[in-house]
Structure formats: structure tokens, C-alpha cells
Amino acid sequence: MSSGFGGNVLKTDDNKEIALHIASLLQEIRFGSIEVVVHDGRIVQIDKRERFRIEQKNPS
């Protein structure tokens, strides 16, 4: 079984794999963003930007 958009056909397994990958990235990231890049109706790139917060203690 496959689904398509605008003539581009992706296997359902491909869609599931992409969704699982994005879900995995969301579970791993604490601060930051995930960007999904689409070209001609297909996901071609996933970028993860992670930020690390450093808490500074006040000197006593």
C-alpha cells in the first residue's frame, strides 16, 4: 500500500519510518527546534538544533 501527493509516491513504511524518526528526535531534545524541509511534496531533510542551558550560581 502506498500514498502519494502531487504525483510523488511514498511507501507507507517510509512514512512510518520518518514519523518514528521525528518522534525519537522530539523525545531526545530538551531545548531547541526540529525543522522538516519539504521539496516537491516530499520530506528531503530533517534538522535538529539543540540548545544547552547553563545555570550560573550567584557568588556568595
PyMOL Python script that loads the backbone (N, CA, C, O; Angstrom):
from pymol import cmd

cmd.read_pdbstr("""\
ATOM      1  N   MET A   1       0.844  -1.182   0.000  1.00  0.00           N
ATOM      2  CA  MET A   1       0.000   0.000   0.000  1.00  0.00           C
ATOM      3  C   MET A   1       0.883   1.238   0.000  1.00  0.00           C
ATOM      4  O   MET A   1       1.883   1.287   0.716  1.00  0.00           O
ATOM      5  N   SER A   2       0.530   2.220  -0.783  1.00  0.00           N
ATOM      6  CA  SER A   2       1.319   3.447  -0.831  1.00  0.00           C
ATOM      7  C   SER A   2       0.393   4.650  -0.892  1.00  0.00           C
ATOM      8  O   SER A   2      -0.761   4.549  -1.308  1.00  0.00           O
ATOM      9  N   SER A   3       0.917   5.777  -0.473  1.00  0.00           N
ATOM     10  CA  SER A   3       0.151   7.019  -0.546  1.00  0.00           C
ATOM     11  C   SER A   3       0.966   8.032  -1.323  1.00  0.00           C
ATOM     12  O   SER A   3       2.195   7.964  -1.336  1.00  0.00           O
ATOM     13  N   GLY A   4       0.303   8.959  -1.964  1.00  0.00           N
ATOM     14  CA  GLY A   4       1.040   9.924  -2.763  1.00  0.00           C
ATOM     15  C   GLY A   4       0.445  11.304  -2.661  1.00  0.00           C
ATOM     16  O   GLY A   4      -0.695  11.480  -2.230  1.00  0.00           O
ATOM     17  N   PHE A   5       1.234  12.283  -3.063  1.00  0.00           N
ATOM     18  CA  PHE A   5       0.785  13.671  -3.100  1.00  0.00           C
ATOM     19  C   PHE A   5       1.459  14.325  -4.280  1.00  0.00           C
ATOM     20  O   PHE A   5       2.686  14.334  -4.373  1.00  0.00           O
ATOM     21  N   GLY A   6       0.676  14.868  -5.177  1.00  0.00           N
ATOM     22  CA  GLY A   6       1.238  15.575  -6.322  1.00  0.00           C
ATOM     23  C   GLY A   6       2.086  14.694  -7.219  1.00  0.00           C
ATOM     24  O   GLY A   6       3.058  15.162  -7.812  1.00  0.00           O
ATOM     25  N   GLY A   7       1.728  13.425  -7.326  1.00  0.00           N
ATOM     26  CA  GLY A   7       2.477  12.528  -8.194  1.00  0.00           C
ATOM     27  C   GLY A   7       3.660  11.847  -7.525  1.00  0.00           C
ATOM     28  O   GLY A   7       4.217  10.907  -8.091  1.00  0.00           O
ATOM     29  N   ASN A   8       4.059  12.286  -6.345  1.00  0.00           N
ATOM     30  CA  ASN A   8       5.155  11.642  -5.625  1.00  0.00           C
ATOM     31  C   ASN A   8       4.581  10.544  -4.744  1.00  0.00           C
ATOM     32  O   ASN A   8       3.679  10.789  -3.944  1.00  0.00           O
ATOM     33  N   VAL A   9       5.103   9.343  -4.894  1.00  0.00           N
ATOM     34  CA  VAL A   9       4.577   8.204  -4.149  1.00  0.00           C
ATOM     35  C   VAL A   9       5.593   7.780  -3.106  1.00  0.00           C
ATOM     36  O   VAL A   9       6.768   7.576  -3.411  1.00  0.00           O
ATOM     37  N   LEU A  10       5.126   7.648  -1.867  1.00  0.00           N
ATOM     38  CA  LEU A  10       5.956   7.137  -0.780  1.00  0.00           C
ATOM     39  C   LEU A  10       5.291   5.901  -0.222  1.00  0.00           C
ATOM     40  O   LEU A  10       4.067   5.855  -0.102  1.00  0.00           O
ATOM     41  N   LYS A  11       6.073   4.908   0.118  1.00  0.00           N
ATOM     42  CA  LYS A  11       5.529   3.720   0.752  1.00  0.00           C
ATOM     43  C   LYS A  11       5.080   4.072   2.160  1.00  0.00           C
ATOM     44  O   LYS A  11       5.662   4.940   2.811  1.00  0.00           O
ATOM     45  N   THR A  12       4.046   3.393   2.622  1.00  0.00           N
ATOM     46  CA  THR A  12       3.563   3.615   3.978  1.00  0.00           C
ATOM     47  C   THR A  12       4.666   3.344   4.982  1.00  0.00           C
ATOM     48  O   THR A  12       4.754   4.033   5.999  1.00  0.00           O
ATOM     49  N   ASP A  13       5.513   2.355   4.720  1.00  0.00           N
ATOM     50  CA  ASP A  13       6.630   2.052   5.613  1.00  0.00           C
ATOM     51  C   ASP A  13       7.590   3.234   5.708  1.00  0.00           C
ATOM     52  O   ASP A  13       8.123   3.514   6.782  1.00  0.00           O
ATOM     53  N   ASP A  14       7.816   3.932   4.588  1.00  0.00           N
ATOM     54  CA  ASP A  14       8.678   5.120   4.592  1.00  0.00           C
ATOM     55  C   ASP A  14       8.076   6.206   5.473  1.00  0.00           C
ATOM     56  O   ASP A  14       8.785   6.850   6.247  1.00  0.00           O
ATOM     57  N   ASN A  15       6.763   6.408   5.353  1.00  0.00           N
ATOM     58  CA  ASN A  15       6.087   7.414   6.170  1.00  0.00           C
ATOM     59  C   ASN A  15       6.202   7.077   7.651  1.00  0.00           C
ATOM     60  O   ASN A  15       6.438   7.959   8.476  1.00  0.00           O
ATOM     61  N   LYS A  16       6.038   5.806   7.985  1.00  0.00           N
ATOM     62  CA  LYS A  16       6.140   5.380   9.384  1.00  0.00           C
ATOM     63  C   LYS A  16       7.549   5.583   9.906  1.00  0.00           C
ATOM     64  O   LYS A  16       7.739   6.020  11.041  1.00  0.00           O
ATOM     65  N   GLU A  17       8.542   5.265   9.076  1.00  0.00           N
ATOM     66  CA  GLU A  17       9.938   5.427   9.488  1.00  0.00           C
ATOM     67  C   GLU A  17      10.258   6.901   9.749  1.00  0.00           C
ATOM     68  O   GLU A  17      10.931   7.226  10.727  1.00  0.00           O
ATOM     69  N   ILE A  18       9.784   7.780   8.888  1.00  0.00           N
ATOM     70  CA  ILE A  18      10.018   9.216   9.063  1.00  0.00           C
ATOM     71  C   ILE A  18       9.326   9.700  10.339  1.00  0.00           C
ATOM     72  O   ILE A  18       9.917  10.447  11.118  1.00  0.00           O
ATOM     73  N   ALA A  19       8.085   9.281  10.555  1.00  0.00           N
ATOM     74  CA  ALA A  19       7.343   9.693  11.749  1.00  0.00           C
ATOM     75  C   ALA A  19       8.032   9.190  13.018  1.00  0.00           C
ATOM     76  O   ALA A  19       8.118   9.921  14.005  1.00  0.00           O
ATOM     77  N   LEU A  20       8.518   7.960  13.001  1.00  0.00           N
ATOM     78  CA  LEU A  20       9.230   7.416  14.162  1.00  0.00           C
ATOM     79  C   LEU A  20      10.526   8.168  14.418  1.00  0.00           C
ATOM     80  O   LEU A  20      10.893   8.404  15.569  1.00  0.00           O
ATOM     81  N   HIS A  21      11.219   8.542  13.354  1.00  0.00           N
ATOM     82  CA  HIS A  21      12.472   9.288  13.495  1.00  0.00           C
ATOM     83  C   HIS A  21      12.206  10.664  14.120  1.00  0.00           C
ATOM     84  O   HIS A  21      12.931  11.088  15.019  1.00  0.00           O
ATOM     85  N   ILE A  22      11.182  11.347  13.648  1.00  0.00           N
ATOM     86  CA  ILE A  22      10.837  12.656  14.206  1.00  0.00           C
ATOM     87  C   ILE A  22      10.413  12.510  15.665  1.00  0.00           C
ATOM     88  O   ILE A  22      10.803  13.322  16.504  1.00  0.00           O
ATOM     89  N   ALA A  23       9.625  11.494  15.975  1.00  0.00           N
ATOM     90  CA  ALA A  23       9.199  11.258  17.358  1.00  0.00           C
ATOM     91  C   ALA A  23      10.400  10.989  18.256  1.00  0.00           C
ATOM     92  O   ALA A  23      10.439  11.448  19.397  1.00  0.00           O
ATOM     93  N   SER A  24      11.366  10.256  17.753  1.00  0.00           N
ATOM     94  CA  SER A  24      12.582   9.963  18.515  1.00  0.00           C
ATOM     95  C   SER A  24      13.365  11.244  18.799  1.00  0.00           C
ATOM     96  O   SER A  24      13.853  11.445  19.912  1.00  0.00           O
ATOM     97  N   LEU A  25      13.482  12.101  17.796  1.00  0.00           N
ATOM     98  CA  LEU A  25      14.176  13.377  17.982  1.00  0.00           C
ATOM     99  C   LEU A  25      13.469  14.240  19.021  1.00  0.00           C
ATOM    100  O   LEU A  25      14.121  14.897  19.833  1.00  0.00           O
ATOM    101  N   LEU A  26      12.142  14.239  18.997  1.00  0.00           N
ATOM    102  CA  LEU A  26      11.375  15.028  19.960  1.00  0.00           C
ATOM    103  C   LEU A  26      11.586  14.541  21.392  1.00  0.00           C
ATOM    104  O   LEU A  26      11.596  15.342  22.327  1.00  0.00           O
ATOM    105  N   GLN A  27      11.752  13.236  21.566  1.00  0.00           N
ATOM    106  CA  GLN A  27      11.977  12.697  22.902  1.00  0.00           C
ATOM    107  C   GLN A  27      13.374  13.025  23.409  1.00  0.00           C
ATOM    108  O   GLN A  27      13.575  13.164  24.615  1.00  0.00           O
ATOM    109  N   GLU A  28      14.332  13.149  22.513  1.00  0.00           N
ATOM    110  CA  GLU A  28      15.726  13.392  22.893  1.00  0.00           C
ATOM    111  C   GLU A  28      16.016  14.850  23.228  1.00  0.00           C
ATOM    112  O   GLU A  28      16.894  15.133  24.043  1.00  0.00           O
ATOM    113  N   ILE A  29      15.292  15.772  22.613  1.00  0.00           N
ATOM    114  CA  ILE A  29      15.629  17.182  22.714  1.00  0.00           C
ATOM    115  C   ILE A  29      14.952  17.816  23.936  1.00  0.00           C
ATOM    116  O   ILE A  29      13.790  17.539  24.230  1.00  0.00           O
ATOM    117  N   ARG A  30      15.693  18.661  24.630  1.00  0.00           N
ATOM    118  CA  ARG A  30      15.133  19.352  25.795  1.00  0.00           C
ATOM    119  C   ARG A  30      14.840  20.812  25.463  1.00  0.00           C
ATOM    120  O   ARG A  30      13.752  21.307  25.753  1.00  0.00           O
ATOM    121  N   PHE A  31      15.801  21.499  24.857  1.00  0.00           N
ATOM    122  CA  PHE A  31      15.623  22.875  24.391  1.00  0.00           C
ATOM    123  C   PHE A  31      16.103  22.916  22.948  1.00  0.00           C
ATOM    124  O   PHE A  31      17.184  22.411  22.645  1.00  0.00           O
ATOM    125  N   GLY A  32      15.328  23.499  22.067  1.00  0.00           N
ATOM    126  CA  GLY A  32      15.775  23.625  20.686  1.00  0.00           C
ATOM    127  C   GLY A  32      14.620  23.525  19.711  1.00  0.00           C
ATOM    128  O   GLY A  32      13.474  23.825  20.048  1.00  0.00           O
ATOM    129  N   SER A  33      14.937  23.100  18.496  1.00  0.00           N
ATOM    130  CA  SER A  33      13.917  23.012  17.460  1.00  0.00           C
ATOM    131  C   SER A  33      14.242  21.887  16.487  1.00  0.00           C
ATOM    132  O   SER A  33      15.387  21.456  16.354  1.00  0.00           O
ATOM    133  N   ILE A  34      13.195  21.430  15.816  1.00  0.00           N
ATOM    134  CA  ILE A  34      13.333  20.433  14.761  1.00  0.00           C
ATOM    135  C   ILE A  34      12.679  21.023  13.521  1.00  0.00           C
ATOM    136  O   ILE A  34      11.526  21.454  13.559  1.00  0.00           O
ATOM    137  N   GLU A  35      13.422  21.038  12.425  1.00  0.00           N
ATOM    138  CA  GLU A  35      12.931  21.620  11.171  1.00  0.00           C
ATOM    139  C   GLU A  35      12.801  20.513  10.133  1.00  0.00           C
ATOM    140  O   GLU A  35      13.733  19.739   9.914  1.00  0.00           O
ATOM    141  N   VAL A  36      11.633  20.448   9.497  1.00  0.00           N
ATOM    142  CA  VAL A  36      11.384  19.470   8.441  1.00  0.00           C
ATOM    143  C   VAL A  36      11.359  20.230   7.122  1.00  0.00           C
ATOM    144  O   VAL A  36      10.556  21.146   6.943  1.00  0.00           O
ATOM    145  N   VAL A  37      12.239  19.849   6.198  1.00  0.00           N
ATOM    146  CA  VAL A  37      12.341  20.516   4.903  1.00  0.00           C
ATOM    147  C   VAL A  37      11.630  19.666   3.856  1.00  0.00           C
ATOM    148  O   VAL A  37      11.904  18.474   3.712  1.00  0.00           O
ATOM    149  N   VAL A  38      10.706  20.306   3.122  1.00  0.00           N
ATOM    150  CA  VAL A  38       9.913  19.614   2.109  1.00  0.00           C
ATOM    151  C   VAL A  38      10.234  20.194   0.738  1.00  0.00           C
ATOM    152  O   VAL A  38      10.301  21.411   0.570  1.00  0.00           O
ATOM    153  N   HIS A  39      10.431  19.318  -0.234  1.00  0.00           N
ATOM    154  CA  HIS A  39      10.700  19.734  -1.621  1.00  0.00           C
ATOM    155  C   HIS A  39       9.813  18.902  -2.533  1.00  0.00           C
ATOM    156  O   HIS A  39       9.853  17.672  -2.488  1.00  0.00           O
ATOM    157  N   ASP A  40       9.019  19.562  -3.355  1.00  0.00           N
ATOM    158  CA  ASP A  40       8.078  18.884  -4.252  1.00  0.00           C
ATOM    159  C   ASP A  40       7.172  17.908  -3.506  1.00  0.00           C
ATOM    160  O   ASP A  40       6.892  16.815  -3.999  1.00  0.00           O
ATOM    161  N   GLY A  41       6.712  18.305  -2.314  1.00  0.00           N
ATOM    162  CA  GLY A  41       5.786  17.480  -1.563  1.00  0.00           C
ATOM    163  C   GLY A  41       6.403  16.309  -0.822  1.00  0.00           C
ATOM    164  O   GLY A  41       5.681  15.476  -0.275  1.00  0.00           O
ATOM    165  N   ARG A  42       7.735  16.228  -0.795  1.00  0.00           N
ATOM    166  CA  ARG A  42       8.417  15.128  -0.114  1.00  0.00           C
ATOM    167  C   ARG A  42       9.373  15.681   0.928  1.00  0.00           C
ATOM    168  O   ARG A  42      10.008  16.714   0.715  1.00  0.00           O
ATOM    169  N   ILE A  43       9.473  14.990   2.055  1.00  0.00           N
ATOM    170  CA  ILE A  43      10.439  15.370   3.074  1.00  0.00           C
ATOM    171  C   ILE A  43      11.824  14.994   2.580  1.00  0.00           C
ATOM    172  O   ILE A  43      12.097  13.833   2.274  1.00  0.00           O
ATOM    173  N   VAL A  44      12.698  15.997   2.507  1.00  0.00           N
ATOM    174  CA  VAL A  44      14.041  15.744   1.996  1.00  0.00           C
ATOM    175  C   VAL A  44      15.118  15.926   3.060  1.00  0.00           C
ATOM    176  O   VAL A  44      16.258  15.499   2.873  1.00  0.00           O
ATOM    177  N   GLN A  45      14.753  16.566   4.187  1.00  0.00           N
ATOM    178  CA  GLN A  45      15.773  16.841   5.196  1.00  0.00           C
ATOM    179  C   GLN A  45      15.103  17.105   6.540  1.00  0.00           C
ATOM    180  O   GLN A  45      14.033  17.710   6.602  1.00  0.00           O
ATOM    181  N   ILE A  46      15.737  16.649   7.604  1.00  0.00           N
ATOM    182  CA  ILE A  46      15.283  16.931   8.961  1.00  0.00           C
ATOM    183  C   ILE A  46      16.487  17.473   9.726  1.00  0.00           C
ATOM    184  O   ILE A  46      17.521  16.811   9.821  1.00  0.00           O
ATOM    185  N   ASP A  47      16.345  18.687  10.273  1.00  0.00           N
ATOM    186  CA  ASP A  47      17.424  19.311  11.042  1.00  0.00           C
ATOM    187  C   ASP A  47      17.004  19.404  12.502  1.00  0.00           C
ATOM    188  O   ASP A  47      15.864  19.746  12.815  1.00  0.00           O
ATOM    189  N   LYS A  48      17.944  19.093  13.391  1.00  0.00           N
ATOM    190  CA  LYS A  48      17.702  19.245  14.825  1.00  0.00           C
ATOM    191  C   LYS A  48      18.706  20.243  15.359  1.00  0.00           C
ATOM    192  O   LYS A  48      19.914  20.082  15.184  1.00  0.00           O
ATOM    193  N   ARG A  49      18.200  21.278  16.013  1.00  0.00           N
ATOM    194  CA  ARG A  49      19.058  22.268  16.666  1.00  0.00           C
ATOM    195  C   ARG A  49      18.788  22.167  18.156  1.00  0.00           C
ATOM    196  O   ARG A  49      17.656  22.326  18.611  1.00  0.00           O
ATOM    197  N   GLU A  50      19.831  21.903  18.894  1.00  0.00           N
ATOM    198  CA  GLU A  50      19.663  21.741  20.326  1.00  0.00           C
ATOM    199  C   GLU A  50      20.419  22.830  21.059  1.00  0.00           C
ATOM    200  O   GLU A  50      21.549  23.169  20.706  1.00  0.00           O
ATOM    201  N   ARG A  51      19.794  23.364  22.067  1.00  0.00           N
ATOM    202  CA  ARG A  51      20.407  24.405  22.881  1.00  0.00           C
ATOM    203  C   ARG A  51      20.636  23.833  24.271  1.00  0.00           C
ATOM    204  O   ARG A  51      19.839  23.048  24.784  1.00  0.00           O
ATOM    205  N   PHE A  52      21.736  24.245  24.856  1.00  0.00           N
ATOM    206  CA  PHE A  52      22.076  23.790  26.192  1.00  0.00           C
ATOM    207  C   PHE A  52      22.044  24.994  27.126  1.00  0.00           C
ATOM    208  O   PHE A  52      22.732  25.987  26.893  1.00  0.00           O
ATOM    209  N   ARG A  53      21.255  24.901  28.164  1.00  0.00           N
ATOM    210  CA  ARG A  53      21.129  25.976  29.136  1.00  0.00           C
ATOM    211  C   ARG A  53      22.138  25.739  30.250  1.00  0.00           C
ATOM    212  O   ARG A  53      22.229  24.644  30.805  1.00  0.00           O
ATOM    213  N   ILE A  54      22.887  26.774  30.565  1.00  0.00           N
ATOM    214  CA  ILE A  54      23.873  26.698  31.636  1.00  0.00           C
ATOM    215  C   ILE A  54      23.426  27.634  32.745  1.00  0.00           C
ATOM    216  O   ILE A  54      23.337  28.847  32.559  1.00  0.00           O
ATOM    217  N   GLU A  55      23.149  27.053  33.890  1.00  0.00           N
ATOM    218  CA  GLU A  55      22.714  27.855  35.022  1.00  0.00           C
ATOM    219  C   GLU A  55      23.947  28.315  35.794  1.00  0.00           C
ATOM    220  O   GLU A  55      24.795  27.511  36.182  1.00  0.00           O
ATOM    221  N   GLN A  56      24.025  29.612  36.005  1.00  0.00           N
ATOM    222  CA  GLN A  56      25.138  30.172  36.763  1.00  0.00           C
ATOM    223  C   GLN A  56      24.687  30.436  38.178  1.00  0.00           C
ATOM    224  O   GLN A  56      23.625  31.013  38.413  1.00  0.00           O
ATOM    225  N   LYS A  57      25.505  30.008  39.115  1.00  0.00           N
ATOM    226  CA  LYS A  57      25.191  30.244  40.515  1.00  0.00           C
ATOM    227  C   LYS A  57      25.708  31.623  40.907  1.00  0.00           C
ATOM    228  O   LYS A  57      26.755  32.070  40.440  1.00  0.00           O
ATOM    229  N   ASN A  58      24.957  32.276  41.767  1.00  0.00           N
ATOM    230  CA  ASN A  58      25.397  33.588  42.268  1.00  0.00           C
ATOM    231  C   ASN A  58      26.553  33.389  43.241  1.00  0.00           C
ATOM    232  O   ASN A  58      26.487  32.518  44.109  1.00  0.00           O
ATOM    233  N   PRO A  59      27.613  34.188  43.108  1.00  0.00           N
ATOM    234  CA  PRO A  59      28.739  34.052  44.054  1.00  0.00           C
ATOM    235  C   PRO A  59      28.297  34.471  45.459  1.00  0.00           C
ATOM    236  O   PRO A  59      27.566  35.447  45.626  1.00  0.00           O
ATOM    237  N   SER A  60      28.744  33.731  46.447  1.00  0.00           N
ATOM    238  CA  SER A  60      28.373  34.036  47.839  1.00  0.00           C
ATOM    239  C   SER A  60      29.328  35.003  48.446  1.00  0.00           C
ATOM    240  O   SER A  60      29.175  35.375  49.609  1.00  0.00           O
TER     241      SER A  60
END
""", "prot")
cmd.dss("prot")
cmd.show_as("cartoon", "prot")
cmd.util.cbc("prot")
cmd.orient("prot")
